[in-house]
């Protein structure tokens, strides 16, 4: 009899829910604001510091707006050690956060610990890296998009014809291979653009300056350097050699943007890099997942792109020691998620230039 009464109560509640027009989505939206933990593998460069600054600013506002109930940031000591980050993660799991955001030291070494988080019902979102862990969501910038945007800017900047140097990234790394394939395909589609040299610069200005100084003396006129953010070093190499400055791809650091703004680099240059705002994008993506929204397991967000005509606005928004980042809001993230669902990532509008 007691069982029948309980069953009748459940049926009555279900009928009430149905008559009120409530859905599982409505219940998801009614969940309490989640607690959030961010695990960062190291803090040893400007990109990581910019990422943490952007995240903490966004998390403070999200907490004030009631989107999250609390947050904590844990930066592993040392230089990108998976062992140290695993220990950090285990400490974070003791607090049982609702959402765990991870910028990992390794795409696979953390998997057993992250699987443990999934088993506890925690929403796990990895960003700025790859992961093959099925229970984890991934927020990332496309290296192919990075290569496409920077290469097209150089091609446009030299008027679709001329001589270029192809400055490649970290030799043999998956990002470099992906970017190189995109670059080669675009150059094949633009036969009037001639590659007169290829050098490995590791996307680093100092290495680019050294590599190019040893190369350009034997080359004909060079109109552009297609690369991955080593533009400051590339321009300095041409200045040292007394050669006409090429169209280049800078890193969007405050220092590089100001150097560019002082007239260094030919008109049509660009600055492109993966977005330190990925941590913020991951936060709002994870909130959607926690609230029961339909989110792809892998969501692609755009790299930061600073065009010639937007440069001065970006200079005003980025300190010398910062890397430019998009200022993601929940509405902007929702629009980017929709673009992923609609298979229209390339056509999605970029966020506005930040204002300070």
C-alpha positions in Angstrom: 0.0 0.0 0.0 2.9 2.4 0.9 4.5 1.6 -2.4 1.3 2.4 -4.3 1.0 5.7 -2.4 4.5 6.6 -3.3 3.9 5.7 -6.9 0.7 7.8 -6.9 2.7 10.7 -5.5 5.3 10.5 -8.3 2.6 10.2 -11.0 0.9 13.3 -9.5 4.1 15.3 -9.5 4.9 14.3 -13.1 1.4 15.3 -14.1 1.8 18.6 -12.4 5.1 19.2 -14.2 3.6 18.3 -17.5 0.6 20.6 -17.0 2.9 23.4 -16.0 4.8 23.0 -19.2 8.1 22.4 -17.4 10.8 20.5 -19.2 14.1 18.9 -18.3 15.8 22.0 -19.8 13.9 24.2 -17.4 15.0 22.1 -14.5 18.6 22.3 -15.7 18.4 26.1 -15.8 17.1 26.1 -12.3 20.2 24.3 -11.0 22.2 26.2 -8.4 25.1 28.3 -9.6 28.2 26.0 -9.9 31.5 26.1 -8.1 34.5 26.4 -10.5 38.1 25.3 -10.2 40.8 26.2 -12.8 44.0 24.0 -13.0 46.8 25.7 -14.9 50.0 23.7 -15.6 52.4 26.6 -15.3 52.6 30.4 -15.2 56.0 31.0 -16.9 55.2 33.2 -19.9 53.2 36.3 -20.9 50.5 34.2 -22.5 49.7 32.2 -19.4 49.8 35.3 -17.2 47.4 37.0 -19.6 45.1 34.0 -19.6 44.9 33.9 -15.8 44.3 37.7 -15.6 41.5 37.5 -18.1 39.9 34.5 -16.4 40.0 36.0 -12.9 38.4 39.3 -14.2 35.6 37.3 -16.0 35.1 34.9 -13.0 34.7 37.8 -10.6 32.0 39.3 -12.8 30.3 35.9 -13.3 30.2 35.4 -9.5 28.7 38.9 -9.1 26.1 38.1 -11.8 25.1 34.9 -10.1 26.4 32.6 -12.9 28.8 30.9 -10.6 28.8 30.6 -6.8 32.6 30.7 -6.3 35.8 30.0 -8.1 39.5 29.1 -7.4 42.6 29.2 -9.5 45.5 26.8 -8.9 48.8 27.3 -10.8 51.1 24.3 -10.7 54.7 25.0 -9.6 57.5 24.4 -12.0 57.6 24.3 -15.8 54.7 22.4 -17.2 55.1 19.3 -15.2 52.4 16.7 -15.5 53.4 15.1 -12.2 53.0 18.4 -10.4 49.7 19.1 -12.1 48.3 15.7 -11.2 49.1 16.4 -7.5 47.4 19.8 -7.9 44.3 18.3 -9.5 44.0 15.7 -6.7 43.9 18.5 -4.2 41.3 20.4 -6.2 39.1 17.3 -6.4 38.9 17.1 -2.6 36.9 20.3 -2.8 34.4 18.6 -5.2 33.9 21.6 -7.6 31.0 21.4 -10.0 33.2 22.5 -12.9 36.9 21.7 -13.5 38.7 23.8 -16.2 42.1 22.4 -17.1 45.0 23.9 -19.2 47.0 20.7 -19.1 50.7 19.9 -19.1 50.1 16.9 -21.3 47.2 15.8 -23.6 47.2 12.3 -22.0 49.1 12.0 -18.8 46.3 13.6 -16.7 43.6 11.4 -18.1 43.3 9.0 -15.1 42.9 11.9 -12.7 40.5 13.7 -15.1 38.5 10.5 -15.5 38.2 10.4 -11.7 36.7 13.9 -11.8 34.2 12.8 -14.5 33.3 9.8 -12.3 32.5 12.2 -9.5 30.0 14.0 -11.8 32.2 17.1 -12.3 32.0 18.9 -15.7 35.6 18.7 -17.1 36.6 21.2 -19.8 40.1 21.1 -21.2 41.4 24.2 -23.1 44.5 25.3 -25.1 45.4 21.7 -25.7 44.2 18.4 -27.1 42.7 15.5 -25.1 41.4 12.1 -26.1 39.5 11.6 -22.9 35.9 10.9 -24.0 34.3 12.3 -20.8 36.1 15.7 -21.1 34.9 18.6 -23.3 37.5 20.6 -25.3 37.6 24.3 -26.0 40.4 25.2 -28.4 41.7 27.6 -31.0 42.2 26.0 -34.5 45.9 26.1 -35.6 44.5 25.8 -39.1 42.5 29.0 -38.6 45.6 30.7 -37.2 47.6 29.8 -40.3 44.7 30.7 -42.6 44.2 34.2 -41.1 47.8 35.1 -40.9 48.7 33.7 -44.4 45.8 35.4 -46.1 46.8 38.8 -44.5 50.3 38.5 -45.9 49.0 37.5 -49.3 46.6 40.5 -49.3 49.3 42.8 -47.9 51.7 42.1 -50.8 48.9 42.5 -53.4 48.6 38.8 -54.2 52.1 38.6 -55.8 55.7 38.8 -54.8 58.4 36.9 -52.9 57.9 35.5 -49.4 59.8 33.6 -46.7 57.9 30.9 -45.0 58.8 31.0 -41.3 57.7 27.7 -39.7 57.0 26.9 -36.1 58.3 24.1 -33.8 59.7 21.6 -36.2 57.7 18.4 -36.3 55.1 19.4 -33.7 51.4 18.7 -34.5 50.5 22.5 -34.5 53.4 23.2 -36.9 52.4 20.3 -39.2 48.8 21.5 -39.3 49.7 25.1 -40.0 52.2 24.1 -42.7 49.6 22.1 -44.6 47.2 25.1 -44.6 50.0 27.4 -45.7 51.1 25.2 -48.5 47.5 24.8 -49.8 46.9 28.6 -49.8 50.2 29.2 -51.6 49.3 26.7 -54.2 46.1 28.7 -54.8 48.2 31.9 -55.2 50.8 31.0 -57.8 52.0 34.6 -58.1 53.3 34.3 -54.5 56.8 32.7 -54.6 58.4 31.1 -51.6 62.1 32.0 -51.8 63.1 30.4 -48.5 61.8 28.3 -45.6 63.2 28.6 -42.1 62.2 27.3 -38.7 61.7 30.1 -36.2 59.7 28.3 -33.5 57.2 31.3 -33.6 59.9 33.1 -31.6 61.1 36.6 -32.4 64.7 36.1 -31.2 65.1 32.8 -33.1 63.5 34.4 -36.2 65.9 37.3 -36.1 68.9 34.9 -35.9 67.6 32.6 -38.6 66.6 35.3 -41.1 69.9 37.2 -40.6 71.7 34.1 -41.9 69.4 33.8 -44.8 68.2 37.1 -46.3 71.6 38.3 -47.6 71.5 35.6 -50.3 67.8 36.3 -51.3 66.2 38.6 -53.8 63.8 41.2 -52.7 61.4 39.8 -50.1 57.9 41.3 -49.9 56.5 39.3 -46.9 57.2 36.8 -44.2 54.5 34.2 -43.7 54.8 32.9 -40.1 53.2 32.4 -36.7 54.0 35.5 -34.6 57.7 36.1 -35.0 57.2 39.4 -36.9 59.1 41.6 -34.4 62.3 39.5 -34.9 61.7 39.3 -38.6 61.5 43.1 -39.0 64.5 43.6 -36.8 66.5 41.2 -39.0 65.6 43.2 -42.1 66.4 46.4 -40.4 69.8 45.1 -39.4 70.5 43.9 -42.9 69.4 47.3 -44.4 66.7 45.7 -46.4 63.2 47.0 -47.2 60.8 46.0 -44.5 58.4 43.1 -45.4 54.7 42.5 -44.6 54.9 40.2 -41.5 52.7 38.4 -38.9 53.4 39.8 -35.4 52.5 38.3 -32.0 49.8 40.5 -30.4 51.8 41.3 -27.4 51.7 44.9 -26.1 55.4 45.4 -26.9 55.1 44.0 -30.5 52.0 46.0 -31.2 53.7 49.2 -30.1 56.8 48.4 -32.2 54.5 47.8 -35.2 52.6 51.1 -34.5 55.9 53.0 -34.6 56.2 52.2 -38.3 58.0 48.9 -38.2 56.6 46.5 -40.7 55.1 47.2 -44.1 51.5 48.2 -44.5 49.2 45.2 -44.5 51.0 43.4 -41.6 48.9 41.6 -39.1 49.2 40.1 -35.6 47.7 36.7 -34.9 48.0 34.3 -32.0 46.0 31.7 -30.0 43.7 33.5 -27.6 44.6 33.8 -23.9 40.8 34.4 -23.5 40.3 30.7 -24.0 40.1 30.2 -20.3 37.1 32.6 -20.2 35.5 30.9 -23.2 36.0 27.6 -21.4 34.3 29.0 -18.3 31.1 30.1 -20.1 31.1 26.9 -22.2 31.3 24.8 -19.0 28.4 26.8 -17.4 26.3 25.9 -20.4 27.2 22.2 -20.1 26.5 22.2 -16.4 23.1 23.8 -17.0 22.2 21.0 -19.4 22.6 22.9 -22.7 23.6 21.1 -25.9 27.3 21.7 -26.4 29.6 19.9 -28.9 32.4 17.9 -27.2 34.9 20.0 -29.2 34.2 23.7 -29.6 36.4 25.8 -31.8 37.0 29.5 -30.9 38.9 32.0 -33.0 42.5 33.1 -32.4 43.2 36.8 -31.8 43.5 38.7 -35.1 44.8 42.3 -35.1 44.5 43.9 -38.5 46.4 46.9 -39.8 43.4 49.2 -39.3 42.6 47.9 -35.8 46.1 48.0 -34.5 45.9 51.4 -32.6 42.7 50.3 -30.9 44.4 47.1 -29.7 47.5 49.0 -28.5 45.2 51.0 -26.2 43.7 47.8 -24.8 46.9 45.8 -24.2 49.7 46.5 -21.7 53.3 46.0 -22.7 53.7 42.6 -20.8 50.3 41.3 -21.9 49.1 39.2 -24.9 46.0 40.5 -26.6 42.9 38.4 -25.8 39.2 38.5 -26.8 36.9 39.6 -23.9 34.4 36.8 -24.0 31.0 37.2 -22.5 28.4 34.5 -22.1 26.4 35.9 -25.1 29.5 35.9 -27.3 30.3 32.3 -26.2 26.8 31.2 -26.9 27.0 32.7 -30.4 30.3 30.8 -31.0 28.9 27.6 -29.7 26.0 28.0 -32.2 28.4 28.6 -35.0 30.1 25.2 -34.1 26.7 23.5 -34.0 25.8 25.0 -37.4 29.3 24.0 -38.8 29.9 27.7 -39.6 33.0 28.4 -37.5 34.8 30.2 -40.3 31.8 32.4 -40.9 31.3 33.4 -37.3 31.8 37.1 -36.5 34.8 37.9 -34.4 34.3 39.6 -31.0 34.8 43.4 -30.9 38.1 44.9 -30.0 38.4 45.2 -26.2 38.1 48.7 -24.7 39.9 49.8 -21.5 
